[in-house]
């Protein structure tokens, strides 16, 4: 089927916006304080948009056409050029302590149908390495000299991927897609020790050291989605990654760290139960053993399985506008350990969307708002979190 081509106006808008948005989306300093991010390469950022988060899953096999960095075949169902942008805000509390918060932009993408193909470009965050901690301690310098000290640890940054891809429909029931990605981002870690001046005198300065590394690597993601009937859509995909290289920057000593990233497999599906009500299920699997070994993480779980299930009701309206709603649950392992113990994550998910404008059933302007309340656990440690994700999707003729 020939898709409507974009006008010169929307074409110029799409390609001028993408350069600015990708620059703003690159991983950078933030205010996250998830201590579980201190393990290995960090904590996976999860689904790239609000709808996938709402139904608790990886996001493969959902109805409609949309931009998805982990499911490039989803763009094959798109009929009009469009822009998708996601913003995320969340809070964490470690072992019932002080609550900290942060805001970031985990995903941005464009889709552009041309002829029989749909072309995509975008950015998505993959691993968060943002955390900070402060510890009060007493240091014994010998001869009975005990000095109060404050140790401060801080890590800022993360790893993301810039991608370009193409998708294509075959007949009315099958779509396939592929994208190529470059890993981007950096991490900076600092340690400070401040001694109590009443014990050592005001002339003693606090100790400080830092290190910075920049990430480099590449990946290929492919997926397919199939509609055997109007009530069922299923999808499968995989991401192959080359080695991730962490290059020291500035005055950071040491050689580059090379981390072999795993092959990740994803499966998902959406099943219509009654008119307007559907069930979404998804699962992903990846063996992080070699990556954990490269990071000298002996407590990692190795093979990581993450799954989700959710219901989506799409029959609600408000003043003539469709208001889809969803509720779900997800769970699974984290790829790296926390203080030598395997870690996991689970969350109750939900949210709703608002179709601000549409034509012939195709959304032209859509806002989706997803919520997650969950926890990360390891032996002797638990971190509660609440996350809000907002995705804006705009299409034009």
C-alpha positions in Angstrom: 0.0 0.0 0.0 1.4 3.4 -0.9 1.6 5.7 2.1 0.8 9.5 2.0 4.0 11.4 1.4 4.9 14.2 3.7 4.7 17.8 2.4 7.9 19.9 2.2 6.7 21.8 5.3 6.5 18.8 7.6 9.6 17.4 6.0 11.7 20.4 6.9 10.2 20.5 10.4 10.9 16.9 11.2 14.6 17.0 10.1 15.3 20.4 11.8 13.8 19.3 15.1 15.7 16.0 15.3 19.2 17.5 15.5 18.2 19.8 18.4 16.3 17.1 20.2 19.0 14.5 19.9 21.5 16.9 21.4 19.2 17.7 24.3 18.6 13.9 24.9 22.2 12.8 25.2 23.0 11.3 28.7 24.3 14.0 31.0 24.3 15.1 34.6 21.1 14.6 36.5 19.7 14.3 40.0 19.0 10.6 40.2 20.1 8.8 43.4 19.3 5.2 42.7 22.1 3.4 44.5 21.4 0.3 42.4 22.9 2.2 39.5 26.3 1.8 41.2 26.5 -1.8 40.0 28.3 -2.7 36.8 27.1 -0.5 33.9 24.1 0.7 35.8 20.3 0.1 35.8 18.4 -0.4 32.5 16.2 2.6 31.8 13.3 0.3 30.7 10.7 0.9 28.0 11.3 3.9 25.8 7.7 5.4 25.9 4.7 5.8 28.1 2.4 3.3 26.4 4.9 0.4 26.7 5.4 1.3 30.4 1.6 1.5 31.0 1.1 -2.1 30.0 4.1 -3.2 31.9 6.1 -4.6 29.0 8.8 -4.5 26.5 6.4 -2.9 24.0 6.5 -5.4 21.1 3.3 -6.4 19.3 1.2 -3.4 20.4 -1.6 -2.3 18.0 -1.1 0.8 15.8 2.0 2.3 14.2 4.6 4.2 16.2 8.3 4.8 16.8 10.0 2.3 19.0 13.9 1.9 19.2 13.5 -1.7 20.4 10.8 -2.6 17.9 11.7 -1.1 14.5 8.9 -3.1 12.8 6.3 -1.0 14.6 7.1 1.9 12.3 6.0 -0.2 9.3 2.3 0.4 10.3 2.8 4.2 10.3 1.0 6.1 7.5 2.0 9.7 8.2 5.3 11.4 9.1 5.5 12.2 12.8 7.6 13.1 15.9 7.6 11.2 19.2 9.2 12.6 22.4 9.2 11.2 25.9 9.9 12.9 29.3 10.3 11.1 32.6 10.2 12.2 36.2 10.8 10.0 39.2 11.7 9.6 42.8 13.7 6.9 44.8 14.0 6.1 48.4 16.7 3.6 49.6 15.8 1.5 52.7 13.1 3.9 53.7 15.5 6.8 53.8 15.4 10.3 52.2 13.5 10.6 48.9 15.5 11.9 46.0 14.2 12.9 42.5 15.2 13.4 38.9 13.9 14.3 35.5 15.3 13.2 32.2 14.4 12.7 28.5 14.8 9.0 27.7 13.6 8.9 24.1 13.1 11.0 20.9 12.3 9.8 17.4 10.9 10.7 14.0 9.1 8.5 11.4 8.9 9.3 7.8 7.0 7.2 5.3 8.4 7.4 1.7 7.1 5.0 -1.0 6.8 1.6 0.5 9.3 2.1 3.3 9.1 4.0 6.6 12.4 5.6 7.7 13.2 6.3 11.3 15.8 8.2 13.4 16.0 8.8 17.1 17.7 8.4 20.4 17.0 6.3 23.4 18.6 5.9 26.9 19.7 2.4 27.8 21.6 2.4 31.1 21.4 4.9 33.9 24.6 5.4 36.1 23.4 8.4 38.2 23.7 8.0 41.9 25.2 9.7 44.9 25.8 8.7 48.5 27.2 10.4 51.7 28.6 8.4 54.6 29.7 9.7 58.0 32.5 7.7 59.6 35.3 7.8 62.1 38.9 7.2 60.9 41.5 5.9 63.3 44.9 7.5 62.5 46.6 5.6 65.4 48.0 6.7 68.7 44.5 7.3 69.9 43.7 9.9 67.2 40.1 9.4 66.0 38.9 11.8 63.3 35.3 12.4 62.2 35.0 12.3 58.4 32.4 12.6 55.6 32.9 10.5 52.5 30.9 11.6 49.4 30.5 9.4 46.4 28.8 10.6 43.2 28.3 9.2 39.7 26.8 11.2 36.8 25.9 10.1 33.3 24.6 7.1 31.4 24.7 5.2 28.1 22.3 5.7 25.3 22.0 4.9 21.6 21.4 7.1 18.5 19.7 5.1 15.8 18.5 5.2 12.2 16.3 2.5 10.7 13.8 1.4 8.0 10.6 -0.6 8.2 8.3 -2.1 5.5 5.0 -3.7 5.3 4.4 -6.9 3.3 0.8 -7.3 2.5 -1.7 -6.2 5.1 -0.6 -8.4 8.0 3.3 -8.4 8.3 5.8 -5.7 9.1 9.5 -6.0 9.4 12.1 -3.4 10.5 15.8 -2.9 11.3 17.8 -0.1 12.8 21.5 0.5 13.4 22.7 2.3 16.5 25.8 3.9 17.9 26.3 3.9 21.7 26.8 7.3 23.1 27.2 8.8 26.6 29.7 9.2 29.4 30.1 8.6 33.1 31.9 10.7 35.6 32.6 9.4 39.1 33.9 11.5 42.0 35.0 10.7 45.6 35.6 13.3 48.3 36.7 12.9 51.9 36.3 15.8 54.3 37.9 15.6 57.7 36.4 17.4 60.7 38.5 20.7 61.1 38.0 20.6 64.9 40.1 17.4 64.9 42.8 18.1 62.3 42.8 21.9 62.1 41.4 24.3 59.3 44.6 24.1 57.2 43.9 20.5 56.2 42.0 20.4 52.9 39.6 17.7 52.0 40.7 14.9 49.6 39.1 14.7 46.1 39.5 12.5 43.1 37.5 11.9 39.9 37.5 9.8 36.8 35.6 10.1 33.5 34.9 7.6 30.7 33.2 8.0 27.3 31.2 5.1 25.8 31.6 3.9 22.3 30.0 0.9 20.5 27.4 -0.1 17.9 24.3 -2.3 17.7 21.8 -3.7 15.2 18.1 -4.2 16.2 15.6 -6.2 14.0 12.0 -7.1 14.6 8.9 -8.3 12.9 5.2 -8.0 13.8 2.4 -10.1 12.4 -1.4 -9.8 12.5 -2.9 -13.2 11.8 -6.3 -11.6 12.5 -7.8 -8.3 13.5 -7.8 -9.5 17.1 -4.2 -10.6 17.4 -0.8 -9.0 16.8 2.4 -10.7 17.8 6.0 -9.5 17.6 9.5 -10.8 18.0 12.9 -8.9 17.9 16.5 -9.0 18.8 19.4 -6.6 19.5 22.9 -7.6 18.6 25.6 -5.4 20.1 29.4 -5.2 19.6 31.7 -4.6 22.5 31.1 -1.4 24.5 34.3 0.5 25.0 34.7 2.9 27.9 37.6 5.3 27.1 39.2 7.3 29.9 38.9 11.0 29.4 41.0 13.9 30.5 43.3 13.1 33.4 41.7 9.8 34.1 44.4 7.1 34.4 44.2 3.5 33.2 43.4 1.8 30.0 40.0 1.5 28.2 37.5 -1.0 29.6 36.0 -3.3 27.0 32.6 -4.8 27.9 31.0 -7.5 25.7 27.2 -6.7 25.5 24.7 -9.5 25.2 22.3 -10.5 22.5 18.9 -9.6 23.7 15.7 -11.4 22.5 12.2 -9.9 22.9 8.8 -11.3 22.3 5.4 -9.7 22.7 1.8 -9.8 21.7 -1.6 -8.1 22.0 -4.8 -10.1 22.1 -8.3 -8.5 21.8 -10.6 -10.0 24.5 -13.7 -7.9 23.9 -14.3 -4.9 21.7 -12.2 -2.1 23.2 -10.4 -4.4 25.7 -7.1 -6.1 25.0 -4.3 -8.0 26.8 -0.6 -7.2 26.2 2.1 -9.6 27.2 5.9 -9.4 26.7 9.2 -11.0 27.7 12.9 -10.3 27.1 16.0 -12.4 27.7 19.7 -11.6 27.7 22.8 -13.3 29.1 24.9 -10.6 30.8 27.5 -13.1 32.2 30.4 -11.8 30.0 29.6 -8.2 30.6 29.5 -8.8 34.4 32.8 -10.6 34.3 34.4 -7.7 32.4 33.1 -5.4 35.2 34.4 -7.9 37.8 30.9 -8.4 39.1 30.8 -11.9 40.7 27.3 -11.6 42.1 25.4 -10.9 38.9 22.5 -13.2 37.9 24.0 -14.0 34.5 20.9 -14.6 32.4 18.4 -11.8 32.8 14.7 -12.4 32.1 12.2 -9.5 32.2 8.5 -9.8 31.7 5.3 -7.8 31.8 1.5 -8.1 31.4 -1.2 -5.5 31.1 -4.7 -4.7 30.0 -5.6 -1.8 27.7 -9.1 -0.4 27.4 -9.6 1.7 24.3 -13.3 2.4 24.2 -13.4 5.4 26.6 -14.1 8.9 25.2 -14.2 12.4 26.7 -15.9 15.2 24.7 -15.5 13.1 21.6 -11.8 12.3 22.1 -10.6 8.8 22.7 -9.1 8.2 26.2 -7.3 4.8 26.2 -6.4 3.5 29.7 -4.1 0.7 30.9 -3.1 -1.2 34.0 -0.2 -3.7 34.2 2.6 -5.3 36.2 6.2 -6.1 35.3 9.1 -7.8 37.0 12.5 -9.3 36.3 16.2 -9.3 37.1 18.8 -6.5 36.9 21.9 -7.3 34.9 24.4 -6.4 37.7 24.6 -7.1 41.4 24.3 -4.7 44.3 27.0 -5.2 46.9 27.6 -8.7 45.6 24.0 -9.8 45.7 21.8 -10.4 42.7 19.2 -7.7 42.2 15.6 -7.6 40.8 13.0 -5.0 40.0 9.2 -5.1 39.9 6.5 -2.5 39.5 2.7 -1.9 39.2 2.1 0.1 36.1 -0.8 2.1 34.6 -1.9 5.3 32.8 -4.0 6.8 30.1 -3.7 8.6 26.8 -5.6 11.5 25.1 -6.2 11.6 21.4 -6.1 15.4 20.9 -6.7 15.1 17.1 -7.2 12.3 14.6 -8.4 11.7 11.1 -9.9 8.5 9.8 -8.8 6.8 13.0 -5.2 7.9 12.7 -4.0 10.0 15.7 -2.5 13.3 14.6 -1.8 14.5 18.1 -1.6 12.2 21.1 -0.4 12.5 24.7 0.2 9.4 26.9 0.8 9.5 30.6 2.2 6.4 32.4 2.8 5.7 36.0 5.0 3.1 37.8 5.3 2.3 41.5 7.7 -0.4 42.3 10.9 -1.5 44.1 14.4 -2.8 43.5 15.6 -5.6 45.8 18.8 -7.3 46.7 19.9 -9.1 49.8 19.6 -6.7 52.7 18.6 -3.7 50.5 15.5 -2.3 49.0 14.8 0.8 47.0 11.3 2.1 46.4 10.6 4.2 43.3 7.7 6.1 41.7 8.0 7.1 38.0 5.9 9.3 35.7 6.4 9.1 31.9 4.9 11.4 29.4 5.1 10.8 25.6 4.0 13.2 23.0 3.3 12.0 19.4 2.5 14.5 16.6 1.8 13.5 13.0 1.2 15.6 9.9 0.2 15.2 6.2 
